[in-house]
Amino acid sequence: MATLNELIRSFEALWPLSGAESWDSPGLVSGDLSRHIDRVLLSVDVTHELVVEAAGKYDLILAHHPFIMRGVSTLSQGTPKGRTLSTAIRSDLAIYSAHTNADVVTHGVSSTLASALGVEDAVPLVQTSASEGHGRVGNLASPTTLGEFAQLVARVLPASASGVRVAGDFSQVVQRVAVCGGAGDSFISQAAESNADVYVTGDLRHHVVQDAREQAHLNGGVPALIDVSHWASEWLWLETAAKQLRNMQPHTTFDVSDLRTDPFDFVVTQ
């Protein structure tokens, strides 16, 4: 078995902390660096339900989203963060995260999403170095319609209450595709500049989409926008990460949690 410190060296070889955005907070949240780690559970988020699931079965949670992103004034067990972290510590369960530093790498979050959707020869949408960057853009093997592509997105991603929402003409032809796992509304203009026919990302808001579509109508309706669950768009990467880690640390078990940490539970339609 590897120690937590040895595992962290593997994590940071795959997802260097230097690749994280300045506002981000990846890395170790809790845990004894000298402790031997036998089993690791991968998840998009760290929630109390996930910690309870992992307690007694796993030694470490490797999450995509940092558990503590912004400063907190208390970790009292009467607060959500305090309750979850206290449960983890009592269960001797370490917590580590790889966030934007796992977004930008060659086999990162957006790269995994692009590959799953059949996007070929994908390159970073917004470069941060010669070979890395946020989002991906490339081409499908053959053109399809926006409606058919949206149906593919729905089949590929794990089910979520919010489903797949589309802004664009159902019959519009698409072949060049831009994607960004997680919340990618800040890269809509780059998707347009990349000549993408459609941009797939999460957490799109009313005014952002409305303004983007008004601009797109000046350019023949492109790019169309596909809004997906933030959680679903990043969940696919967990198995990619697990496979990489199994090769690097063959004596440690790496499992992907099936627990849906998307905060939305159901949707009501008229």
C-alpha positions as CSV (number, residue, x, y, z in Angstrom):
1,M,0.0,0.0,0.0
2,A,1.1,3.5,-0.7
3,T,1.2,6.3,1.9
4,L,-1.1,9.3,1.5
5,N,2.1,11.3,0.7
6,E,3.0,8.9,-2.0
7,L,-0.5,9.1,-3.5
8,I,-0.4,12.9,-3.5
9,R,2.8,12.8,-5.5
10,S,1.0,10.7,-8.1
11,F,-2.0,13.1,-8.0
12,E,0.2,16.1,-8.5
13,A,2.1,14.3,-11.3
14,L,-1.2,13.9,-13.2
15,W,-2.7,17.3,-12.1
16,P,0.0,19.7,-11.0
17,L,-1.2,22.3,-8.6
18,S,0.6,24.9,-10.7
19,G,-2.1,24.4,-13.3
20,A,-4.9,25.6,-11.0
21,E,-6.6,28.9,-11.3
22,S,-5.5,31.6,-8.8
23,W,-9.0,31.5,-7.2
24,D,-9.1,27.8,-6.8
25,S,-8.3,25.7,-3.8
26,P,-7.3,22.1,-4.8
27,G,-5.1,19.8,-2.7
28,L,-5.3,18.1,0.6
29,V,-8.1,19.0,3.0
30,S,-7.5,16.5,5.8
31,G,-5.5,13.4,6.4
32,D,-2.2,12.0,7.9
33,L,0.5,12.0,5.2
34,S,2.2,9.0,6.7
35,R,-0.9,6.8,6.7
36,H,-1.1,3.9,4.3
37,I,-4.0,4.1,1.9
38,D,-5.6,0.9,0.6
39,R,-8.8,2.1,-0.9
40,V,-9.7,5.4,-2.6
41,L,-13.2,6.6,-3.6
42,L,-13.5,9.1,-6.4
43,S,-16.4,11.6,-6.6
44,V,-17.2,15.0,-8.1
45,D,-18.3,16.4,-4.8
46,V,-17.7,15.8,-1.1
47,T,-21.1,15.6,0.7
48,H,-22.1,14.2,4.0
49,E,-23.9,11.4,2.3
50,L,-20.7,10.5,0.4
51,V,-18.6,10.6,3.6
52,V,-21.0,8.3,5.3
53,E,-20.9,5.9,2.3
54,A,-17.1,5.9,2.4
55,A,-16.6,5.7,6.1
56,G,-15.2,2.3,7.2
57,K,-14.7,1.2,3.6
58,Y,-12.3,3.7,2.1
59,D,-9.2,5.6,3.4
60,L,-9.4,8.6,1.0
61,I,-11.9,10.5,-1.0
62,L,-10.5,12.0,-4.2
63,A,-12.9,14.7,-5.3
64,H,-13.0,17.0,-8.2
65,H,-14.5,19.9,-6.4
66,P,-12.6,21.3,-3.4
67,F,-14.5,20.7,-0.2
68,I,-13.5,24.2,1.2
69,M,-13.4,26.6,-1.8
70,R,-13.8,29.8,0.2
71,G,-12.9,30.9,3.7
72,V,-15.1,29.7,6.5
73,S,-15.3,31.1,10.0
74,T,-16.2,27.9,11.8
75,L,-16.1,24.2,11.4
76,S,-18.7,23.6,14.2
77,Q,-20.5,20.3,13.8
78,G,-23.7,22.4,13.7
79,T,-22.7,23.6,10.3
80,P,-22.8,21.5,7.1
81,K,-19.0,21.8,6.4
82,G,-18.2,21.1,10.1
83,R,-20.5,18.1,10.3
84,T,-19.1,16.5,7.1
85,L,-15.4,17.1,8.0
86,S,-15.9,15.9,11.6
87,T,-17.4,12.7,10.3
88,A,-14.5,12.2,7.9
89,I,-11.9,12.9,10.5
90,R,-13.6,10.5,13.1
91,S,-13.7,7.9,10.3
92,D,-10.0,8.4,9.5
93,L,-11.0,9.4,6.0
94,A,-8.7,11.7,4.2
95,I,-10.0,14.2,1.6
96,Y,-8.1,15.5,-1.4
97,S,-9.3,17.4,-4.5
98,A,-8.1,18.1,-8.1
99,H,-10.1,20.9,-9.6
100,T,-9.1,23.4,-12.3
101,N,-5.7,21.7,-12.4
102,A,-7.6,18.5,-13.6
103,D,-9.6,20.5,-16.0
104,V,-6.8,21.8,-18.2
105,V,-4.6,18.6,-18.6
106,T,-4.5,16.4,-21.7
107,H,-6.7,13.7,-20.2
108,G,-8.7,16.0,-18.0
109,V,-12.4,16.8,-17.5
110,S,-13.1,18.5,-20.7
111,S,-10.9,16.2,-22.8
112,T,-12.9,13.2,-21.4
113,L,-16.2,14.9,-22.2
114,A,-15.1,15.7,-25.7
115,S,-13.9,12.1,-26.3
116,A,-17.2,10.6,-25.0
117,L,-19.2,12.8,-27.4
118,G,-17.1,11.6,-30.4
119,V,-15.2,14.9,-30.8
120,E,-12.0,14.1,-32.8
121,D,-8.6,15.9,-32.8
122,A,-9.8,18.1,-29.9
123,V,-7.6,21.0,-28.8
124,P,-7.9,23.4,-25.9
125,L,-10.6,26.0,-26.3
126,V,-8.7,28.4,-24.1
127,Q,-5.0,27.6,-24.0
128,T,-3.1,27.9,-20.7
129,S,0.1,26.3,-22.1
130,A,1.4,24.8,-25.3
131,S,-0.7,21.6,-24.9
132,E,-3.1,22.4,-22.0
133,G,-6.1,24.6,-21.4
134,H,-9.8,25.0,-20.5
135,G,-12.4,23.3,-22.6
136,R,-11.9,21.4,-25.9
137,V,-12.9,22.0,-29.5
138,G,-12.8,19.6,-32.5
139,N,-14.9,17.9,-35.1
140,L,-17.3,15.0,-35.2
141,A,-16.5,12.3,-37.7
142,S,-19.5,13.3,-39.8
143,P,-22.1,16.1,-39.6
144,T,-25.4,15.6,-37.8
145,T,-28.3,17.8,-36.7
146,L,-28.3,19.7,-33.4
147,G,-31.3,17.6,-32.3
148,E,-29.6,14.3,-32.9
149,F,-26.4,15.6,-31.3
150,A,-28.3,16.7,-28.2
151,Q,-29.9,13.2,-28.0
152,L,-26.3,11.8,-28.1
153,V,-25.3,14.1,-25.2
154,A,-28.3,12.9,-23.2
155,R,-27.3,9.2,-23.8
156,V,-23.7,9.7,-22.9
157,L,-24.1,11.7,-19.7
158,P,-25.5,10.2,-16.5
159,A,-29.1,11.0,-15.9
160,S,-29.9,14.2,-14.0
161,A,-33.0,16.1,-13.0
162,S,-32.1,19.1,-15.2
163,G,-31.5,16.9,-18.3
164,V,-30.2,18.5,-21.5
165,R,-31.5,21.9,-22.6
166,V,-30.8,23.3,-26.0
167,A,-30.7,26.8,-27.5
168,G,-30.8,26.5,-31.3
169,D,-32.6,25.1,-34.3
170,F,-33.3,21.3,-34.0
171,S,-32.4,20.7,-37.6
172,Q,-29.3,22.9,-37.6
173,V,-26.3,21.1,-39.0
174,V,-23.4,20.6,-36.5
175,Q,-20.0,19.1,-36.9
176,R,-17.5,21.4,-35.1
177,V,-18.1,21.0,-31.3
178,A,-16.8,22.9,-28.3
179,V,-17.2,21.6,-24.8
180,C,-16.3,22.6,-21.3
181,G,-17.0,20.4,-18.3
182,G,-18.6,22.2,-15.3
183,A,-19.5,25.8,-15.6
184,G,-18.3,27.2,-18.9
185,D,-20.4,30.3,-19.6
186,S,-17.2,32.5,-19.5
187,F,-15.9,30.7,-22.6
188,I,-18.9,31.2,-24.9
189,S,-17.1,33.9,-26.9
190,Q,-14.2,31.6,-27.4
191,A,-16.5,28.9,-28.6
192,A,-17.9,31.3,-31.2
193,E,-14.3,32.4,-32.2
194,S,-13.4,28.7,-32.7
195,N,-16.1,28.4,-35.3
196,A,-17.9,25.8,-33.3
197,D,-21.4,24.9,-34.4
198,V,-22.4,24.0,-30.9
199,Y,-21.0,24.6,-27.4
200,V,-21.8,22.1,-24.6
201,T,-21.3,23.1,-21.0
202,G,-23.1,23.5,-17.7
203,D,-24.8,26.1,-15.4
204,L,-25.9,28.3,-18.2
205,R,-28.1,31.3,-17.0
206,H,-31.0,33.0,-18.7
207,H,-29.3,36.3,-19.6
208,V,-26.0,34.8,-20.6
209,V,-27.8,32.4,-23.0
210,Q,-30.1,35.1,-24.3
211,D,-27.2,37.5,-25.1
212,A,-25.2,34.7,-26.7
213,R,-28.1,33.7,-28.9
214,E,-28.7,37.3,-30.0
215,Q,-25.0,37.5,-31.0
216,A,-25.2,34.1,-32.7
217,H,-28.1,35.3,-34.9
218,L,-25.7,37.7,-36.4
219,N,-23.5,34.7,-37.3
220,G,-26.0,32.4,-38.9
221,G,-27.2,31.0,-35.6
222,V,-23.9,29.5,-34.4
223,P,-22.8,28.4,-31.9
224,A,-25.9,26.7,-30.6
225,L,-25.8,26.1,-26.9
226,I,-26.4,22.9,-25.0
227,D,-26.8,23.2,-21.2
228,V,-26.1,20.1,-19.1
229,S,-25.8,19.2,-15.5
230,H,-22.6,20.6,-14.0
231,W,-22.2,17.3,-12.1
232,A,-22.9,15.1,-15.1
233,S,-20.5,16.9,-17.3
234,E,-17.6,16.2,-14.9
235,W,-18.6,12.7,-13.6
236,L,-17.3,11.0,-16.8
237,W,-13.8,12.1,-15.9
238,L,-13.7,10.1,-12.7
239,E,-13.2,6.8,-14.4
240,T,-10.4,8.3,-16.6
241,A,-8.7,9.5,-13.5
242,A,-9.2,6.1,-11.8
243,K,-7.6,4.2,-14.7
244,Q,-4.6,6.5,-14.7
245,L,-4.1,6.0,-11.0
246,R,-4.5,2.2,-11.2
247,N,-1.6,2.2,-13.6
248,M,0.5,4.4,-11.3
249,Q,-0.4,2.7,-8.0
250,P,-1.4,-0.9,-8.8
251,H,-1.5,-1.9,-5.2
252,T,-4.2,0.6,-4.3
253,T,-7.9,0.3,-5.1
254,F,-9.6,3.2,-6.9
255,D,-13.4,3.1,-7.2
256,V,-15.8,5.6,-8.7
257,S,-18.8,6.4,-6.5
258,D,-22.2,5.9,-8.1
259,L,-23.7,8.4,-5.7
260,R,-25.3,11.2,-7.6
261,T,-24.1,14.4,-5.9
262,D,-26.0,16.7,-8.3
263,P,-28.0,18.9,-5.9
264,F,-31.3,18.8,-8.0
265,D,-33.6,15.8,-7.3
266,F,-36.5,16.2,-9.7
267,V,-38.1,18.5,-12.2
268,V,-41.8,19.4,-12.7
269,T,-43.1,20.3,-16.2
270,Q,-46.4,21.7,-17.2
